[in-house]
C-alpha cells in the first residue's frame, strides 16, 4: 500500500507569496486534481502520475473536465476541488440562505460570544422603496436597546450566580449569557461574517441558486463569489445562470397556496408538535440491526423482532450502546427511524437549528403574527415592557416596508421574531442534536425546543431513544441502563 498526500487547502496569501517567488506557472489550480482523479476510472497509470500529467497539461486538463462534467454528466469530479471563502459584512437574513446548502461547512461570528457593535446592512430594496429613514431609525433604536439590556443583564446575572462569579474562569460564560439574551432585540439586518468551505460542485450549485434569487444582497454575493472562483477553476464551475426552476417554482407555489388556503389564523398553542414518525420504530430498529448482523432477509428479521418481548428487545439493543461514549454517533441503522416536527421558533433558535444540515428543514417567512420570544432574564430585570415596546415599533416599520417592498421586509425583524419550521430528522441525527443542544452549555432557547422534541420522540420510540440526552447528562443516562458509568465522561467546562 502507498498513500500520498495529494494536496490540501492553504491560505491564499501563502499561495500568492509562493507565486511571487517562482517562475510563472499555470498549474496553480484545483482543476488538475479533478482532471487527474477523473482519469483514474479509465487510465491504468498510478494516481500520482495522472496528477503529474494534469499539472503539465493544464489546458488539456480543463478541456477534459468540461467534457466529463458537461457531456458525460459526471459532476462528482468537481468535488475534488475545494474552496474556502471569507464572507464579511452580510446580514443575518442572508446567512440563513447561505447555510441552506447541506454539504458545505460554515463557521460564523457568534452573537452569543461577541458583543455587537451597531453594524448593519442597508438593503438596496429599502433604498429603492424610499424607506431608508424609517429603516435606519428603527435599527438604531433596536441597537440602543441592545446595549441598554446588556448593561442591565450583566450585573443581574453575576448577582444571580454568585458561586460561579466567584471564579474568574466563569466570567466569560456569564458575560456571554448577558450578550445572548440582549441580542434578541437586534435585527436580521445585523452584519455577520463567516468562513465557508465547499467543493466546486456545491459552489456551482450555490452560484446557480443565488443567480435566481430576488434579494439584491444575495445577487451581489453571488457575483463576487463567482468572479473569484471562475478565475481559479473555470472548467469545473459551468452551470451558473439563473433558471426558471430556481426562480419561479416557489413563487408560483406560494401564489397557488394563498388561493387554496385563503386567510387562516397563524396563531397556535405550543411550539413543538410531532406530526409523523416511523410506525413501530423500536421494532424497525431491532429488525434493521438483526438484518445487518445476519444473512437473513429484512422480512424475516422484522417478523422475529415482532415476536421479541420488550425485555428481549432492550437486551439486544443494549449491545448497540454498550461501548458508546458521549462523542460517538449512534449506529447507521438508527437512520431508518424518522420523526417529523412542526415547530415555531425564534430567529435566535433557528440560527442554531439550521446548522443541523443532515435534517430536512423547510421554513415559512418570519411572521410577526406568531409573536416573539422574550428571554427570561429580560423579564427578570423588569425590561419586558420596554422590550415589547421596541417589538411593536419594529412591527410597525415592518408593515410599512412590506407595503412597498416585494422582497426583504424581514430585514427589520428581530432575533426574537418567530417563523414556522418543518423539521424531519432520523433518530441517529436526533442523538447528535440532543448531545449538543440539551447539554447545560447549550443556549436556553434551543435547549427548550430540543427538549420538547426529545420528550415527544421518546413517547413513540422509547427503546430507540433510551440513551438520548445532553453530553452533561450522558454518564448518568448510561449508568441507569448499564449500572455503571461509561469509560469516559464529557470534559468539564
Number of C-alpha atoms within 10 A of each C-alpha: 2 3 5 7 6 9 9 8 12 10 8 11 9 10 12 10 10 11 13 10 8 8 7 9 10 10 16 14 15 21 29 29 23 26 30 26 19 22 20 14 8 7 12 9 10 10 17 14 11 21 21 13 16 24 23 15 14 19 16 15 25 20 13 22 28 21 15 20 20 15 9 10 11 14 17 15 23 28 16 18 23 18 16 16 15 11 15 13 13 19 23 22 24 18 19 16 14 18 18 15 16 15 15 16 15 16 12 14 13 14 18 19 15 12 18 19 11 15 15 22 19 19 18 13 21 21 12 11 14 13 16 16 11 18 23 16 12 22 28 17 15 26 23 14 19 24 20 13 24 22 14 18 24 19 14 16 18 19 12 11 12 10 10 15 18 11 9 9 11 15 14 11 17 19 21 19 21 25 24 21 26 31 25 25 30 26 28 26 24 25 22 23 17 17 14 17 18 20 19 26 22 22 26 22 16 21 23 21 21 26 22 20 17 14 17 15 20 23 16 13 17 20 13 12 16 19 10 11 17 14 10 16 19 15 22 31 24 17 13 18 12 15 13 8 10 15 16 12 10 11 11 10 11 11 10 12 11 11 10 9 8 9 8 7 8 11 10 8 7 8 15 19 16 19 13 13 18 15 13 12 21 24 23 22 24 25 24 22 21 21 18 13 9 10 9 11 12 17 12 12 22 18 12 14 22 16 12 14 10 14 9 12 20 17 11 15 18 16 10 14 17 12 10 17 18 22 14 12 14 20 13 12 20 24 16 14 21 20 22 21 21 18 22 27 25 24 25 24 21 21 18 13 20 19 17 15 17 14 19 14 17 12 14 11 10 20 16 21 13 18 16 21 18 21 19 13 20 22 13 12 13 12 17 16 11 14 22 14 12 18 21 13 13 23 21 14 20 21 13 15 25 14 10 15 15 12 14 20 21 21 25 25 27 28 25 25 27 26 20 20 21 16 19 21 21 20 27 21 20 27 22 21 23 19 23 20 25 25 19 14 14 14 19 19 21 20 21 16 19 21 19 16 22 21 13 17 21 15 10 19 21 14 19 24 20 17 22 24 27 25 23 19 18 23 21 17 20 22 12 13 15 13 10 12 15 18 10 12 16 14 7 5 7
